[in-house]
Amino acid sequence: MIEAKDLVLTVERQVPGELVTNALKIKAFVEERLKDFEPGKYLDIDQAKKDRAVLNAASKELNQKRLELERQFMAPFEEFKKIIKDTTTLIDEASRKIDAIVKAAEDEEREIKKREIEKIYADIGLDVVPLAKIFDQRWLNRTKKLSEVAEEIADRKIKILNDLKIINSLPDKEEVLAYYLDTLDIGSAMDLANRLKENREKARAIERPAPEKQLEERIQIEEPIEEPIVEYTLRIRGTKSALMELRACMDRLGITYKKKLGRPEGKGRKVVEAAAKKKVVPEALIESYKNKILTAAAIARLLDLDQRTVRAWLKAKGCKKGVGSGGIK
């Protein structure tokens, strides 16, 4: 066993370096003679050249002597520095070997826990989705209890089963289900359902002739007769595209009209807006209610609305009270 105290550096003896030279005397001499080396002091140029050569040689020799003394002075410390570097290299190598042992033990422990989680998953039972699809690596942490893992798996099972019930109520459930099982994202799956529905409606619109074309054909076939002008008050409800199509047809036939926008239904609007935020198709909720998959209370919890609003919306959609009473609560 290694103890930290065995690896603590202690200074058993330290003697500060001592160096006695005449460096200060040389410095003082040079400072004193600097005034003699100023421009205008020399009348003899040859002497000036000789003095310059002496000064340059002295500067070079002083620097060489300094470097030599520095190497001698630092030699003990360089030896100490190398010893410490070699020692830390050995320590790091020992640490890496121990780290490999620790990681191997931890990997084995995680593998054992993973097998236990697989047993828990098999007992809870969710064959439609493999464990790898919902596996959370945090479950393998030592601080994560198996009881907590089992609770999370059970919660995921409930969520997935509820999602599957909603998907099974859709007209394109096969395609949406395949996408959901690949992603486990109910929001994206409902987006796909909406796109499929829109594409289906566009295909139907292409297959059937436009209303104005049908009216034109009838007008060409029937013998034109003069009819009295009558006036009706109608309240029309439909999608924006359908109403725009109806408006074009009326314009072509010369039918005059006055446009008056109605107020959106309050509680119905709340449900539609909440469903949009949750990325849930309202029609799928109605089908789930009629098929007794979801109750009004379950829909209210799903959309974060009160039951009174949901019940009023279901009633407005023609769902009789008690139809979905046997569904998920």
Sine and cosine of phi, psi and omega as CSV:
sin_phi,cos_phi,sin_psi,cos_psi,sin_omega,cos_omega
0.00,0.00,0.67,-0.75,-0.01,-1.00
-0.99,-0.16,0.74,-0.68,0.07,-1.00
-0.94,-0.35,0.57,-0.82,-0.07,-1.00
-0.87,0.50,-0.55,0.84,-0.05,-1.00
-0.90,0.43,-0.39,0.92,0.00,-1.00
-0.96,0.28,-0.24,0.97,-0.07,-1.00
-0.91,-0.42,0.29,0.96,0.00,-1.00
-1.00,-0.06,0.79,-0.61,0.00,-1.00
-0.98,0.22,0.76,-0.65,0.07,-1.00
-0.83,-0.56,0.63,-0.77,0.03,-1.00
-1.00,-0.03,0.96,-0.28,-0.06,-1.00
-0.98,0.18,-0.54,0.84,0.05,-1.00
-0.36,-0.93,0.75,-0.66,0.01,-1.00
-0.69,-0.72,0.85,-0.52,0.01,-1.00
-0.93,-0.38,0.94,-0.35,0.01,-1.00
-0.86,0.52,0.64,-0.77,-0.02,-1.00
-0.89,0.45,0.61,-0.79,0.02,-1.00
-0.77,-0.64,0.77,-0.63,-0.04,-1.00
-0.67,-0.74,0.86,-0.51,-0.01,-1.00
-0.94,-0.35,0.88,-0.47,0.02,-1.00
-0.64,-0.77,0.02,-1.00,0.07,-1.00
-0.98,-0.21,0.44,0.90,-0.04,-1.00
-0.85,0.53,-0.66,0.75,-0.03,-1.00
-0.91,0.40,-0.59,0.81,0.01,-1.00
-0.92,0.40,-0.65,0.76,0.03,-1.00
-0.89,0.46,-0.69,0.73,0.00,-1.00
-0.87,0.49,-0.70,0.72,0.00,-1.00
-0.90,0.44,-0.63,0.78,0.01,-1.00
-0.89,0.46,-0.69,0.72,-0.01,-1.00
-0.91,0.41,-0.68,0.73,0.01,-1.00
-0.87,0.49,-0.61,0.79,-0.02,-1.00
-0.93,0.36,-0.59,0.81,-0.07,-1.00
-1.00,0.01,-0.06,1.00,-0.05,-1.00
-0.85,0.52,-0.59,0.81,-0.03,-1.00
-0.90,0.44,-0.39,0.92,0.00,-1.00
-0.99,0.16,-0.20,0.98,-0.08,-1.00
-0.97,-0.22,0.25,0.97,-0.02,-1.00
-0.99,0.15,0.43,-0.90,0.03,-1.00
-0.84,0.54,0.64,-0.77,0.01,-1.00
1.00,-0.06,-0.18,0.98,-0.01,-1.00
-0.99,0.14,-0.47,0.88,-0.07,-1.00
-1.00,-0.09,0.80,-0.60,0.12,-0.99
-0.98,-0.20,-0.42,0.91,0.01,-1.00
-0.98,-0.21,0.95,-0.31,-0.04,-1.00
-0.92,0.40,-0.58,0.81,0.01,-1.00
-0.89,0.46,-0.65,0.76,0.03,-1.00
-0.91,0.40,-0.60,0.80,0.03,-1.00
-0.88,0.47,-0.65,0.76,0.01,-1.00
-0.91,0.41,-0.64,0.77,0.03,-1.00
-0.90,0.44,-0.71,0.70,0.01,-1.00
-0.89,0.46,-0.62,0.79,0.02,-1.00
-0.90,0.44,-0.65,0.76,0.01,-1.00
-0.91,0.42,-0.65,0.76,0.02,-1.00
-0.89,0.46,-0.70,0.71,-0.01,-1.00
-0.90,0.43,-0.69,0.72,0.00,-1.00
-0.89,0.46,-0.69,0.73,0.01,-1.00
-0.90,0.43,-0.64,0.77,0.00,-1.00
-0.91,0.42,-0.65,0.76,0.01,-1.00
-0.89,0.45,-0.67,0.74,0.01,-1.00
-0.91,0.41,-0.68,0.73,0.00,-1.00
-0.91,0.41,-0.64,0.77,0.03,-1.00
-0.88,0.47,-0.67,0.74,0.00,-1.00
-0.91,0.41,-0.66,0.76,0.02,-1.00
-0.90,0.44,-0.66,0.75,0.03,-1.00
-0.90,0.43,-0.62,0.78,0.03,-1.00
-0.89,0.46,-0.69,0.72,-0.01,-1.00
-0.91,0.42,-0.64,0.77,0.03,-1.00
-0.90,0.44,-0.70,0.71,0.03,-1.00
-0.92,0.39,-0.58,0.82,0.01,-1.00
-0.90,0.43,-0.67,0.74,0.03,-1.00
-0.89,0.45,-0.68,0.74,0.03,-1.00
-0.91,0.42,-0.66,0.75,-0.05,-1.00
-0.92,0.40,-0.58,0.81,-0.07,-1.00
-1.00,0.00,-0.14,0.99,-0.06,-1.00
-0.82,0.57,-0.74,0.67,0.02,-1.00
-0.88,0.48,-0.63,0.77,-0.03,-1.00
-0.93,0.35,-0.60,0.80,0.03,-1.00
-0.90,0.44,-0.61,0.80,0.06,-1.00
-0.90,0.43,-0.70,0.71,0.04,-1.00
-0.88,0.47,-0.68,0.74,-0.01,-1.00
-0.88,0.48,-0.66,0.75,0.01,-1.00
-0.92,0.40,-0.64,0.77,0.02,-1.00
-0.88,0.48,-0.71,0.70,-0.01,-1.00
-0.89,0.45,-0.67,0.74,-0.01,-1.00
-0.89,0.45,-0.69,0.72,0.03,-1.00
-0.89,0.45,-0.63,0.78,-0.02,-1.00
-0.91,0.41,-0.71,0.71,0.00,-1.00
-0.90,0.43,-0.55,0.84,0.06,-1.00
-0.89,0.45,-0.68,0.73,0.04,-1.00
-0.90,0.43,-0.66,0.75,0.01,-1.00
-0.89,0.46,-0.71,0.71,0.01,-1.00
-0.88,0.48,-0.63,0.77,0.02,-1.00
-0.90,0.44,-0.68,0.73,0.04,-1.00
-0.90,0.44,-0.64,0.77,0.00,-1.00
-0.90,0.44,-0.65,0.76,0.02,-1.00
-0.89,0.46,-0.64,0.77,0.03,-1.00
-0.90,0.43,-0.69,0.73,0.02,-1.00
-0.91,0.42,-0.62,0.78,0.00,-1.00
-0.87,0.49,-0.64,0.77,0.02,-1.00
-0.89,0.45,-0.63,0.78,0.02,-1.00
-0.91,0.42,-0.70,0.71,-0.02,-1.00
-0.90,0.44,-0.69,0.72,-0.02,-1.00
-0.91,0.42,-0.62,0.79,0.03,-1.00
-0.89,0.46,-0.67,0.75,0.02,-1.00
-0.91,0.41,-0.66,0.75,0.00,-1.00
-0.91,0.41,-0.65,0.76,0.03,-1.00
-0.89,0.46,-0.65,0.76,0.03,-1.00
-0.91,0.42,-0.66,0.75,0.03,-1.00
-0.89,0.45,-0.66,0.75,0.02,-1.00
-0.92,0.39,-0.59,0.81,0.01,-1.00
-0.92,0.40,-0.64,0.76,0.05,-1.00
-0.89,0.46,-0.69,0.73,0.00,-1.00
-0.92,0.40,-0.58,0.82,0.01,-1.00
-0.90,0.44,-0.63,0.77,0.03,-1.00
-0.91,0.42,-0.59,0.81,0.05,-1.00
-0.92,0.39,-0.61,0.79,0.04,-1.00
-0.91,0.41,-0.61,0.79,0.04,-1.00
-0.89,0.46,-0.61,0.79,0.05,-1.00
-0.91,0.41,-0.68,0.74,0.03,-1.00
-0.87,0.49,-0.68,0.74,-0.02,-1.00
-0.90,0.43,-0.65,0.76,0.01,-1.00
-0.91,0.41,-0.61,0.79,0.01,-1.00
-0.93,0.37,-0.64,0.77,0.00,-1.00
-0.93,0.37,-0.62,0.79,0.12,-0.99
0.99,0.16,0.98,-0.20,0.09,-1.00
-0.46,-0.89,0.94,0.35,-0.15,-0.99
-0.91,0.41,-0.45,0.90,-0.09,-1.00
-0.93,0.37,-0.37,0.93,-0.02,-1.00
-0.81,-0.59,0.82,-0.57,0.04,-1.00
-0.94,0.34,0.45,-0.89,-0.02,-1.00
-0.85,0.53,-0.62,0.78,-0.04,-1.00
-0.85,0.53,-0.42,0.91,-0.05,-1.00
-0.95,0.32,-0.49,0.87,-0.04,-1.00
-0.89,-0.45,0.08,1.00,-0.11,-0.99
-0.90,0.44,0.72,-0.70,0.02,-1.00
-0.92,-0.39,0.87,-0.49,-0.04,-1.00
-0.86,0.50,-0.40,0.92,0.03,-1.00
-0.92,0.40,-0.32,0.95,0.04,-1.00
-0.89,0.45,-0.39,0.92,-0.05,-1.00
-1.00,0.07,-0.10,0.99,0.03,-1.00
-0.90,0.44,0.56,-0.83,-0.03,-1.00
-0.90,0.44,-0.48,0.88,-0.03,-1.00
-0.98,0.20,-0.21,0.98,-0.03,-1.00
-1.00,0.01,0.88,-0.48,-0.02,-1.00
-0.98,0.18,0.50,-0.87,0.02,-1.00
-0.90,0.43,-0.53,0.85,0.03,-1.00
-0.90,0.43,-0.60,0.80,0.04,-1.00
-0.93,0.36,-0.63,0.78,0.04,-1.00
-0.89,0.45,-0.69,0.72,0.01,-1.00
-0.88,0.48,-0.63,0.78,0.01,-1.00
-0.91,0.41,-0.65,0.76,0.02,-1.00
-0.92,0.40,-0.63,0.77,0.02,-1.00
-0.90,0.43,-0.65,0.76,0.02,-1.00
-0.89,0.45,-0.65,0.76,0.03,-1.00
-0.90,0.44,-0.67,0.74,0.02,-1.00
-0.90,0.44,-0.59,0.81,0.01,-1.00
-0.89,0.46,-0.72,0.70,0.00,-1.00
-0.87,0.49,-0.69,0.72,-0.01,-1.00
-0.88,0.47,-0.71,0.70,-0.03,-1.00
-0.91,0.41,-0.68,0.73,0.01,-1.00
-0.89,0.45,-0.64,0.77,0.06,-1.00
-0.90,0.45,-0.66,0.75,0.04,-1.00
-0.88,0.47,-0.67,0.75,-0.02,-1.00
-0.90,0.43,-0.59,0.81,0.03,-1.00
-0.90,0.43,-0.64,0.76,0.04,-1.00
-0.91,0.41,-0.69,0.72,-0.03,-1.00
-0.90,0.43,-0.63,0.78,-0.02,-1.00
-0.92,0.39,-0.24,0.97,0.03,-1.00
-1.00,0.00,-0.03,1.00,-0.05,-1.00
-1.00,0.02,0.48,-0.88,0.03,-1.00
-0.92,0.39,-0.52,0.86,0.00,-1.00
-0.97,-0.24,0.68,0.73,-0.15,-0.99
-0.89,0.45,-0.52,0.86,-0.04,-1.00
-0.90,0.44,-0.75,0.66,-0.02,-1.00
-0.93,0.37,-0.67,0.75,-0.01,-1.00
-0.92,0.40,-0.63,0.77,0.00,-1.00
-0.90,0.43,-0.68,0.74,0.01,-1.00
-0.88,0.48,-0.66,0.76,0.02,-1.00
-0.92,0.40,-0.68,0.74,-0.03,-1.00
-0.90,0.44,-0.69,0.73,-0.03,-1.00
-0.91,0.41,-0.37,0.93,0.04,-1.00
-0.99,0.11,-0.52,0.85,-0.09,-1.00
-0.92,-0.39,-0.43,0.90,-0.11,-0.99
0.83,0.56,0.53,0.85,0.01,-1.00
-0.90,-0.43,0.98,-0.19,-0.07,-1.00
-0.91,0.41,-0.56,0.83,0.00,-1.00
-0.89,0.46,-0.76,0.66,0.02,-1.00
-0.91,0.41,-0.57,0.82,0.02,-1.00
-0.90,0.43,-0.64,0.76,0.02,-1.00
-0.94,0.34,-0.52,0.85,0.11,-0.99
-0.88,0.47,-0.67,0.74,0.05,-1.00
-0.88,0.47,-0.68,0.73,0.03,-1.00
-0.86,0.51,-0.66,0.75,0.02,-1.00
-0.90,0.43,-0.67,0.74,0.00,-1.00
-0.91,0.43,-0.66,0.76,0.03,-1.00
-0.90,0.44,-0.63,0.78,0.02,-1.00
-0.90,0.43,-0.70,0.72,0.01,-1.00
-0.89,0.46,-0.67,0.74,0.01,-1.00
-0.90,0.43,-0.61,0.79,0.02,-1.00
-0.90,0.43,-0.66,0.75,0.02,-1.00
-0.92,0.40,-0.62,0.79,0.05,-1.00
-0.90,0.43,-0.63,0.78,0.01,-1.00
-0.90,0.43,-0.66,0.75,0.02,-1.00
-0.90,0.43,-0.62,0.79,0.00,-1.00
-0.91,0.42,-0.56,0.83,0.02,-1.00
-0.95,0.31,-0.60,0.80,-0.05,-1.00
-0.94,0.34,-0.65,0.76,-0.04,-1.00
-1.00,-0.06,0.59,-0.81,0.01,-1.00
-0.92,0.39,0.49,-0.87,0.01,-1.00
-0.91,0.42,0.54,-0.84,-0.02,-1.00
-0.83,0.56,-0.64,0.77,-0.05,-1.00
-0.92,0.39,-0.52,0.85,0.02,-1.00
-0.93,0.37,-0.63,0.78,0.04,-1.00
-0.89,0.46,-0.67,0.75,0.00,-1.00
-0.92,0.40,-0.62,0.78,0.02,-1.00
-0.89,0.46,-0.66,0.75,0.01,-1.00
-0.90,0.44,-0.64,0.77,0.02,-1.00
-0.91,0.41,-0.64,0.77,-0.01,-1.00
-0.91,0.42,-0.61,0.79,0.01,-1.00
-0.93,0.36,-0.56,0.83,-0.03,-1.00
-0.98,0.21,-0.74,0.68,-0.06,-1.00
-0.96,0.29,0.56,-0.83,0.04,-1.00
-0.96,0.30,0.81,-0.59,-0.04,-1.00
-0.91,0.42,0.76,-0.65,0.04,-1.00
-0.74,-0.67,0.48,-0.88,0.03,-1.00
-0.98,0.19,0.79,-0.61,0.00,-1.00
-0.87,-0.50,0.53,-0.85,0.05,-1.00
-0.94,0.35,0.55,-0.84,0.03,-1.00
-0.98,0.18,0.80,-0.60,0.02,-1.00
-0.86,-0.51,0.32,-0.95,-0.03,-1.00
-0.78,-0.63,0.77,-0.64,0.03,-1.00
-0.82,-0.57,0.47,-0.88,0.13,-0.99
-0.95,-0.32,0.90,-0.43,-0.04,-1.00
-0.88,-0.47,0.48,-0.88,0.15,-0.99
-0.87,-0.49,0.93,-0.36,-0.13,-0.99
-0.96,-0.29,0.68,-0.73,-0.03,-1.00
-0.73,-0.68,0.79,-0.62,0.01,-1.00
-0.03,-1.00,-0.09,-1.00,0.02,-1.00
-0.95,0.30,0.32,-0.95,-0.03,-1.00
-0.89,0.46,-0.65,0.76,-0.03,-1.00
-0.92,0.40,-0.63,0.78,0.01,-1.00
-0.92,0.40,-0.66,0.75,0.01,-1.00
-0.92,0.40,-0.61,0.79,0.05,-1.00
-0.91,0.42,-0.59,0.80,0.04,-1.00
-0.92,0.40,-0.67,0.75,0.04,-1.00
-0.90,0.43,-0.65,0.76,0.00,-1.00
-0.88,0.47,-0.67,0.74,0.02,-1.00
-0.89,0.46,-0.64,0.77,0.01,-1.00
-0.90,0.43,-0.68,0.73,0.00,-1.00
-0.91,0.42,-0.61,0.79,0.04,-1.00
-0.90,0.44,-0.63,0.77,-0.01,-1.00
-0.92,0.40,-0.54,0.84,-0.02,-1.00
-1.00,0.05,-0.05,1.00,0.02,-1.00
0.97,0.25,0.42,0.91,0.01,-1.00
-1.00,0.04,0.84,-0.54,0.03,-1.00
-1.00,0.07,0.44,-0.90,-0.05,-1.00
-0.38,-0.92,0.31,-0.95,0.11,-0.99
-0.87,-0.49,0.72,-0.70,-0.05,-1.00
-0.99,-0.13,0.77,-0.64,0.06,-1.00
-0.66,-0.75,0.92,-0.40,-0.03,-1.00
-0.96,0.27,0.73,-0.68,0.06,-1.00
-1.00,0.04,0.33,-0.94,0.04,-1.00
-0.98,0.20,0.66,-0.75,0.05,-1.00
-0.92,0.40,0.56,-0.83,-0.01,-1.00
-0.91,0.41,0.80,-0.59,-0.13,-0.99
-0.87,0.50,-0.87,0.49,-0.08,-1.00
-0.94,0.35,-0.59,0.81,0.04,-1.00
-0.90,0.44,-0.60,0.80,0.01,-1.00
-0.91,0.42,-0.64,0.77,0.01,-1.00
-0.87,0.49,-0.68,0.73,-0.03,-1.00
-0.92,0.40,-0.69,0.72,-0.02,-1.00
-0.89,0.45,-0.69,0.73,0.00,-1.00
-0.91,0.42,-0.67,0.75,0.01,-1.00
-0.91,0.41,-0.62,0.78,0.02,-1.00
-0.91,0.42,-0.61,0.79,0.02,-1.00
-0.90,0.44,-0.66,0.75,0.02,-1.00
-0.89,0.45,-0.60,0.80,-0.02,-1.00
-1.00,0.07,-0.04,1.00,-0.02,-1.00
0.87,0.50,0.72,0.70,0.02,-1.00
-0.87,-0.50,0.68,-0.73,0.02,-1.00
-0.98,0.19,0.83,-0.55,-0.01,-1.00
-0.83,0.55,-0.64,0.77,-0.01,-1.00
-0.89,0.46,-0.56,0.83,0.01,-1.00
-0.92,0.40,-0.59,0.80,0.05,-1.00
-0.91,0.40,-0.64,0.77,0.01,-1.00
-0.90,0.44,-0.70,0.71,0.01,-1.00
-0.89,0.45,-0.65,0.76,0.02,-1.00
-0.90,0.44,-0.58,0.82,0.03,-1.00
-0.94,0.34,-0.71,0.71,-0.01,-1.00
-0.91,0.42,-0.58,0.82,-0.01,-1.00
-1.00,0.09,0.15,0.99,0.04,-1.00
0.88,0.47,0.52,0.85,0.09,-1.00
-1.00,0.04,-0.67,0.74,0.01,-1.00
-0.83,-0.55,0.62,-0.78,0.12,-0.99
-1.00,-0.03,0.16,-0.99,0.05,-1.00
-0.88,0.48,-0.60,0.80,0.00,-1.00
-0.91,0.42,-0.65,0.76,0.01,-1.00
-0.92,0.39,-0.64,0.77,0.03,-1.00
-0.91,0.42,-0.64,0.77,0.01,-1.00
-0.88,0.47,-0.67,0.74,0.03,-1.00
-0.92,0.40,-0.64,0.77,-0.01,-1.00
-0.89,0.46,-0.61,0.79,-0.05,-1.00
-0.99,-0.13,0.01,1.00,-0.03,-1.00
0.86,0.51,0.69,0.72,0.03,-1.00
-0.83,-0.55,0.24,-0.97,0.07,-1.00
-0.99,0.15,0.42,-0.91,-0.08,-1.00
-0.91,0.42,-0.53,0.85,-0.03,-1.00
-0.88,0.47,-0.68,0.74,0.02,-1.00
-0.90,0.44,-0.69,0.72,-0.02,-1.00
-0.91,0.41,-0.68,0.73,-0.01,-1.00
-0.89,0.45,-0.64,0.76,0.01,-1.00
-0.90,0.44,-0.63,0.77,0.03,-1.00
-0.91,0.41,-0.71,0.71,0.02,-1.00
-0.88,0.47,-0.64,0.77,0.02,-1.00
-0.90,0.44,-0.66,0.75,0.01,-1.00
-0.91,0.42,-0.44,0.90,0.02,-1.00
-1.00,0.04,0.09,1.00,0.07,-1.00
1.00,0.03,0.24,0.97,0.03,-1.00
-1.00,0.02,0.87,-0.49,-0.03,-1.00
-0.96,0.27,0.51,-0.86,0.01,-1.00
-0.88,0.48,0.75,-0.66,0.07,-1.00
1.00,-0.07,-0.09,1.00,-0.03,-1.00
-0.90,0.44,-0.69,0.72,-0.06,-1.00
-0.98,-0.18,0.42,0.91,-0.10,-1.00
-0.94,0.35,-0.28,0.96,-0.04,-1.00
-1.00,-0.09,0.06,1.00,-0.07,-1.00
-0.99,0.11,-0.27,-0.96,0.02,-1.00
-0.93,0.37,0.77,-0.64,0.00,-1.00
-0.98,-0.19,0.00,0.00,0.00,0.00
